[in-house]
Amino acid sequence: MSSKINVNVKSEFGELEAVIIHTPGVEVEKMTPQNAQRALYSDILNLDILKWEHAQVSGVLKKVSKAFEVKDLLKKVLENKKTKELLIKNICKSEGLEHIEEELLDTPATQLADYLIEGKEMSPDSFTNFISEERFQLYPLYNFYFTRDASLSVYNEVFIGKMANKIRERESLIMEAIFSHSGVFQASTLNPAWYDTKNEIKIEGGDVLVAREDILLIGSSTRTSTQGIDFILSRLMALKEKGTQHVLVQELPEHPESFIHLDMVFTLIDNGYCVVFDPIILQRNKYRTIHIVIDNGRIKSMNYVDNLVVALKNLGMDLKPLYCGGRGDEWVKEREQWHSGANFFAFAPGKVMGYARNLYTLEELNNHGFEIVPAFDVMNNKVNINEYKKCVVSIEGSEMPRGGGGARCMTMPVRRKS
């Protein structure tokens, strides 16, 4: 039996060794115009096209690292009677489904994994159920292919996401079970839900970036609350052996919805480069940046600073900002940011994935030495990614961007090299 994978993520761009993804399935086809808004979508997606596009993400990741599928890991949890009972009990309590708990426990692991992700329709075994406008007993997890949000690797620990929207809560419970009970990973998990009696804490992985072993970046957004940031700070204060820790908090707009997470306006892609949506990150505006210093288990200082780029430079990370949408038209910047133009995922220093449709953003990166390499060429062995020092693996996408996220949103790294 192979040994477990130790969780270790101390940067955003160290060479990727293991990552968790979820290939979208029939749960996406269960969205309708009526339930799309509740599912956090503004439109319904075409599954066939979505799967074809997502295959580029998974295909490239499987070339460069160990890529684990959520459903495969979930089955491992459900094949053990005790861990199956624990997960189902937690889900039923969370969603008020105690009346079907026994039925779910009697369901074989493979079928149950399908139910938990793809949804389970209401059984017409009563008049109430028959006339109910609610179609599902277990609602589908439409957003689960954005694996970044329900859990986040910070150093050697895994924070379980405390999702801003109730419809995504089951994702967090599944990810906690995967890290604790699949037998694949070695990590301590920290679930803020077990400490949050007032339901004030919100934390999603798109808002947390590991800049360096001693620097965290956190977005203060509609998806990550100030109480959620305090929870992360409390954990960092408990890790006294880590010495001085720096936390940079970036306030984000509430609207439009493309600003839901920090990684929609700022991502780290190499030792010397970051991608920014400059109207929020660099230009003067009302969204503040705060530098928090933790030393010897206590908050030593908390001050406003100019912006993330300046603050990181002062901490020894001198980054050249590359502009989402390029350096020209402000409307172009807005259009490309809307389709995740700043949302890059680094699988090695200077080697990243992003959408091909954001032409001005790719031109900006190309002008700074990043070669553009189509994902299909990597998958089909037409190019050797190891021959490039810096590159952008371009993903053809129309449905995935409409889902509201990019390459970083669809990847949950669990191990990187230093």
Order of alpha helices (4+ residues) and beta strands (2+ residues): beta-beta-alpha-beta-alpha-alpha-alpha-alpha-beta-alpha-beta-beta-beta-alpha-beta-beta-beta-beta-alpha-beta-beta-beta-alpha-beta-beta-alpha-beta-alpha-beta-beta-alpha-beta-alpha-beta-alpha-beta
